[in-house]
Amino acid sequence: MTQLVHSAHTGSHPVLVTDDGPLRCLNFGTGERQSCVDLRTPWVLQLAYTRWMMSALLLPQTLRRLLLLGLGGGGMVHFLHRHLPHVRLDVVERERLIIDLARRYFLLPAAATLHLFRQDAVAFLETPDACGYQVALVDIFTPGAMAAPVFEPAFHRALLDRLDADGVLAVNLWSGDRPSFDRALAALEEASGGQLLQMQVSRRSNVIVLAFPVAIPRAAIKRARKNGPLHQRRYQLDFPRYLKRLRRSNRLPLLARLLG
């Protein structure tokens, strides 16, 4: 049974914190969960799309600095801090209320390697702090819709320009609204010059798009397949399954050769 823990309003939309069994969840008044955390093990990713997004971690040679746009309840922050405690994580969240709720109700960690910026995502990318990332994760939504920047090629190009040459941009898109999804995907294709891959989490749901600043990284994908079981044990995520879905979701001879 779902219980209301706290309700508030950003000025543009409601924000609800609820308990659903062992899960504490955040939503924007639409009934759709934006974030869920088990407070007993907050580093365990509860929503499927967040687990699939972590496939981006497999591709760079080294991980020194990560960017997350969109805080929510902080589930991905918990995961990344747990498994990569020595890697710098920059988290950008526009709404002060969301930050306050993540700290008060979702046990948002505090650490020297965790840098939280209360700023608009587009504005943040124009600052000197936004550079030198190996992975950028984008998970920005308004109630019931993807946020406006994901429809802009310039936004995605700015993100790609702030990655290392072997970096990865992972963007969470919603395919339930097909026209909006097609617009967002077209923006990513234009920004990356078509150097991207898709992973459909499930039908009419989240699609994770991996975009690359230079080209689809053949050697990195081959290495990810080889090391999939190792990363599965390290992160406790089913990376071999995600890589198989990557191959099926992208009808490219390149992936057929690399992923078998």
C-alpha positions in Angstrom: 0.0 0.0 0.0 1.4 3.4 -1.0 1.7 6.0 1.8 2.3 9.7 1.3 5.4 10.8 3.2 5.6 14.4 2.0 4.1 16.7 -0.6 5.4 20.0 -1.9 5.4 22.2 -5.0 8.2 23.6 -7.1 6.0 26.5 -8.3 5.4 24.8 -11.6 4.4 21.2 -10.6 3.8 19.1 -7.5 6.4 16.8 -6.0 5.3 13.8 -3.9 7.5 11.5 -1.7 5.8 8.2 -1.1 6.5 4.8 0.5 5.5 1.8 -1.4 6.5 -1.3 0.6 10.2 -1.1 1.1 10.7 1.6 -1.7 10.7 5.3 -1.2 9.7 7.0 -4.4 9.5 10.5 -5.9 6.9 11.5 -8.5 5.7 14.8 -10.0 2.0 14.2 -9.4 1.4 12.1 -12.5 1.6 8.7 -10.8 4.8 7.9 -12.7 7.8 7.2 -10.6 10.7 9.5 -11.2 13.0 7.8 -8.7 12.8 4.9 -6.2 15.3 3.9 -3.5 15.2 1.1 -1.0 16.5 3.0 2.1 18.1 -0.2 3.4 20.3 -0.6 0.3 20.0 2.8 -1.6 22.9 1.9 -3.9 20.8 -0.9 -5.6 19.1 0.6 -8.7 15.4 0.0 -8.5 14.2 1.3 -11.9 15.2 -0.7 -14.9 16.2 2.2 -17.1 18.7 3.3 -14.6 20.4 -0.1 -14.7 20.5 0.0 -18.5 22.0 3.5 -18.4 25.0 2.2 -16.5 26.1 0.3 -19.7 27.9 3.5 -20.5 30.4 2.8 -17.8 31.8 -0.2 -19.7 33.2 1.8 -22.7 35.8 4.4 -21.6 39.2 3.0 -20.8 39.3 4.8 -17.5 36.8 6.6 -15.3 37.9 9.8 -13.6 35.0 12.2 -13.9 31.3 11.7 -14.5 28.4 14.0 -15.2 24.8 13.4 -14.2 22.1 15.9 -15.4 18.9 15.4 -13.3 19.0 14.3 -9.6 15.6 13.0 -8.8 15.7 11.0 -5.6 19.4 10.3 -6.1 19.3 6.6 -7.0 22.0 6.9 -9.6 24.1 9.0 -7.3 24.0 6.3 -4.6 25.0 3.7 -7.2 27.9 5.6 -8.6 29.2 6.7 -5.3 29.0 3.2 -3.9 30.8 1.5 -6.9 33.1 4.4 -7.9 33.9 6.2 -4.7 37.1 7.8 -5.9 35.7 9.1 -9.2 34.5 12.7 -9.3 30.7 13.0 -9.9 29.2 16.3 -10.9 25.4 16.3 -10.5 23.3 19.1 -11.9 19.7 19.8 -10.7 17.7 22.9 -11.4 15.2 22.7 -8.6 16.2 23.5 -5.0 13.2 21.6 -3.8 14.4 18.3 -5.4 17.8 18.7 -3.8 16.3 19.3 -0.4 14.0 16.3 -0.7 16.8 14.0 -1.9 18.9 15.0 1.2 16.0 14.8 3.7 14.1 11.7 2.4 16.5 9.7 0.2 19.7 9.7 2.2 21.6 11.6 -0.6 25.3 10.9 0.2 27.8 13.7 0.9 31.5 13.2 -0.1 34.5 15.1 -1.4 34.1 13.5 -4.8 30.4 14.5 -5.1 29.8 18.0 -6.5 26.2 19.1 -6.6 25.3 22.2 -8.8 21.9 23.8 -8.4 21.7 25.1 -12.0 19.9 24.7 -15.3 21.6 22.0 -17.4 22.1 24.3 -20.4 23.6 27.0 -18.3 25.9 24.6 -16.5 27.4 23.4 -19.8 28.5 27.0 -20.4 30.6 27.1 -17.3 34.3 26.2 -16.9 33.4 23.3 -14.6 31.8 21.4 -17.4 34.7 19.6 -19.1 36.8 16.5 -19.1 34.1 13.9 -18.6 34.3 10.2 -19.6 30.6 9.6 -19.1 27.6 12.0 -19.2 24.2 10.7 -18.1 21.1 12.7 -19.0 17.8 12.0 -17.2 15.8 15.2 -17.3 12.0 15.2 -17.3 9.1 17.5 -16.6 5.7 16.0 -15.4 4.7 13.5 -18.1 7.3 14.6 -20.7 10.9 14.9 -21.6 12.5 18.2 -20.8 12.9 20.8 -23.5 16.7 20.6 -23.9 16.6 17.0 -25.2 14.9 18.2 -28.4 17.8 20.6 -29.2 20.8 19.3 -31.2 22.9 22.1 -29.7 22.3 20.8 -26.2 23.6 17.3 -27.1 26.5 18.7 -29.1 27.5 20.7 -26.1 27.5 17.6 -24.0 29.5 15.6 -26.6 32.1 18.5 -26.8 32.6 18.2 -23.0 33.5 14.5 -23.2 36.9 12.9 -23.7 37.5 11.4 -27.2 36.6 8.0 -25.8 33.7 9.3 -23.8 30.0 8.3 -23.9 26.8 10.3 -23.6 23.9 8.3 -22.3 20.4 9.9 -22.6 17.2 8.5 -21.2 14.3 9.0 -23.7 10.7 8.0 -23.4 9.2 6.2 -26.4 5.6 6.1 -25.2 5.1 9.5 -26.9 6.3 8.5 -30.4 6.4 12.0 -32.0 8.3 13.4 -29.1 10.7 10.5 -29.0 11.4 10.8 -32.8 12.2 14.5 -32.3 14.6 13.8 -29.4 16.3 11.0 -31.3 16.6 13.2 -34.4 18.3 15.8 -32.3 20.8 13.3 -31.0 21.5 11.9 -34.5 22.2 15.4 -35.8 24.4 16.3 -32.9 26.5 13.1 -33.1 26.6 12.8 -36.9 24.7 9.5 -36.5 27.4 8.0 -34.1 24.9 6.5 -31.7 23.3 3.3 -30.5 19.9 2.6 -28.9 18.7 0.2 -26.2 15.0 -0.3 -25.8 14.4 -1.2 -22.2 10.9 -2.5 -22.9 8.2 -1.8 -25.4 6.7 1.7 -25.2 9.0 2.7 -22.4 12.4 4.0 -21.9 15.0 4.0 -24.6 18.7 4.6 -23.6 20.7 6.3 -26.4 24.4 6.1 -26.3 26.1 8.8 -28.4 29.8 9.3 -29.1 31.8 12.4 -29.7 33.9 10.9 -32.5 32.7 7.5 -33.7 31.0 4.3 -32.4 33.9 2.8 -30.5 34.5 -0.6 -32.0 37.4 -1.6 -29.7 35.6 -0.5 -26.6 32.5 -2.5 -27.5 34.6 -5.6 -28.1 36.3 -5.0 -24.8 33.0 -4.6 -23.0 31.8 -7.9 -24.3 34.9 -9.6 -23.2 34.8 -8.1 -19.7 31.0 -8.3 -19.3 31.0 -11.0 -16.7 33.7 -9.2 -14.7 31.7 -6.0 -14.7 28.6 -7.9 -13.9 30.2 -9.1 -10.6 31.7 -5.7 -9.9 28.5 -3.7 -10.3 25.9 -6.4 -9.7 24.2 -5.6 -13.0 23.4 -7.9 -15.9 25.7 -6.3 -18.5 25.8 -9.4 -20.8 22.1 -9.1 -21.2 22.3 -5.4 -21.9 24.9 -5.9 -24.6 22.7 -8.5 -26.3 19.9 -6.0 -26.3 22.2 -3.5 -27.8 23.0 -5.8 -30.7 19.3 -6.6 -31.3 18.2 -2.9 -31.0 20.7 -1.8 -33.7 20.7 -3.7 -36.9 24.3 -2.9 -37.7 26.8 -5.5 -39.2 29.4 -3.8 -37.0 27.6 -4.9 -33.8 26.9 -8.3 -35.1 30.6 -8.8 -35.6 31.7 -7.3 -32.3 29.0 -8.8 -30.0 28.5 -12.1 -31.7 
